[in-house]
Amino acid sequence: MRTARLLIVDDESTLRTALFRVLEKRNLHVITANKVEEAKQLGGADAQLDLALVDLNLPDGDGIELMTWIKSQHPGCQVIILTGHATIESAVRATQLGAFHFMTKPFSMDELVNVVEKALTQQKLQQENIQLKRELGRRASFDQIVGGSEEIQNVLSLVERVADTESTVLITGESGTGKELIARAVHYNSGRSDSPFVAINCGAIPAELLESELFGHMKGAFTGAIANRVGRFEMADGGTIFLDEIGDLEPSLQVKLLRVLQERSFEPVGSTKTVAVNVRVIAATNKNLEDQVAQGKFREDLFYRLNVIPISLPALRERRTDIPLLFAHFMDHFNKSKSRKLTGVSSDAMDCLAHYPWPGNIRELENLVERLAILKGHGQIEVNDLPAKYRAQASMGTGDSLSFEIPEAGMDFNTAVDLFENQLILRALEKTGWNRNQAALLLRLNRTTLVEKIKKKGLRPPHDAMLDT
């Protein structure tokens, strides 16, 4: 276990030496300074201070101001203020600013040692509490991400590697793939995990209100601004802000966001005062931002500022082996939250789910399980319990033949035709090694028509292999 580190700052050399000798015998690593400048040289962020004894009046500065500086460098450090000229006002001020104790000279060494031991006990409890919260946050953040497939494990491995950095992260993936869960995992596995995680959906708020939501506003800045309001960036100070659907951000706000990323500051709407913030930015989008840049819809400089560490989330159809795990996870959740007793899903029903294309991804699967929990209530999920579009998949087959039988329960015609078309296109693409020109010839389709269908249906080759151009 690391020896506690203690800094003594006092210009009285006799007292400083006496304190050093007494406290060093308590198995503490003690360093001393006689003024503010020396204390700052010795007590920088790398010093890992646990406790500081600081004289109120120093030759080159104020002890309470030094205490504030020490706490800014070492947030968990306890500070005991020493003074030979105590006043009620100075004691109150020191306590309000975070002093653990205020001691008036002269004092007995036994009294001081007692206060030091209490301060170190408090510091240890705080650190253990912080560590416990951090560990619980890490576990919770990863527990929410269900899956054993190689695709999702690669994502989690990347999260672990990049979380404890200050770099900006850009998460890409289709709607419903769990981009916010990944953002929270990054936050709760970082050094900012004890500070706020603030999320905002840039596509869900009208453009004329989004600037105020992000940066805040002053009273009277516009009609309806009846009071000052703190924006999301200021709320997230010290922590992480998650900007979901960043691809929907208006050009004027793209400029303002770029400035925040570059300068770490902004002005609230209606204010000329600059607000400095220390936040980590995680952005997410279901759009191809490189295409948006090429089309002039998204600033290239902002894209490169955001895309420092890209994390790409696979669609559910690209990690089909996770479907049983996700189904079981949501089933357990809704059994508890809705007092239901679903016991599982039959192999035939799971076969339907495994071959369904999941355009809504994990969110669609979660909604389906909730619907089944409410309507079925108990027992095992069978094929006939599934909505028609999921049942229809059972008729398509996965072998070389695309023939099928109409089930006794019937089927939705439009859904069946759409799924049949998916199978035809996929079969042609697989047969040609995902060469769209050759696949279009096989299907006797115009190449442009085939490309549009592939894009609309979200069809992709295994392992994100690149399509020919």
C-alpha angles and dihedrals in degrees: 000000000000116000111245113254119222130189121204116197115185133129093215102094094196093055092041091054093046092051091047093053095046096046097041087060087060089068093257126141101236128193125177139206133180100208144020097263093053092044091055091050091052098036103052122139092276093059095077096214120196099178138011131194106204129185113227095224116044128174094249104027154349120298094217091054088049089051090055090051092049091051091050089055096040110026094187096048118118117218128204115196117216123197142163093201106051122180130179090241094054092046092051092046093050092048093048090052093052109273112158093211141354115219126190120215131270098048133157119256090233090057091049094048090051091053092045092052091050091049093050091048089052091047091050092049091050092050092048090049092050091048092048092050090047092050092047090049091050093049093046093048093053095038089063091058105077123192145092099201120122090242096059094037089057089054093050091048089054091049091054091050097049103032098087094054131086095234122127114251128210115199116197130187144112121292112282098025095115104260094156091051089056091047090053091048090054091049098046092048093051134083087258094064093111091055129072126295106206120187129193130175107223091195096052098059123070112253093241091058100037096078090057091046092052101039106017128233142242125244110276094016089128140347108301095022094123095158142016113277130200114226128224094259091057091044089055095050108143092013140057133297118204114206106195121197091013089169089074093060114124116244093247091055091045087064092051092047090050089056092051090051092048101039104019090228141091143171120246115236108280095014133105092196116105116227117206118211136184106211138144113226122218115180131187137191141171090208129088100249093191088060089046089053091049089051092050093245097113129040113252093213091052091048092056091046090054098038097066092118113017120199116189117200118210120233116248091251087060092056101039093152087070094059095088090048093048092046091052091047094053092041091056090047096052093041087061100037096044099030094242131147109217109161102192145292129283120246091245092051091047089050088058091050093045092057098040112107095229101213088179092049121201093346090058091050091050091050091049093052091048090051091049092048091054098042100035097033099181144015131034124330111241131190092261090056090063121090114258098260091058094043090051090065090066089065096056099071126207101235129089094283121078093196119118145173126240107246121237090248090057127231142243108262098210093046092048092050091049093049091045089052090051090054092049093050094045092048091051092047093048091048091054097041090253093301102152095199093056093040090054090052091050091051093040090235131138107260091234091053091051093048091051091050091049090050095045093049093043093233114172136175120252116281091010093285111184117259118228115259 
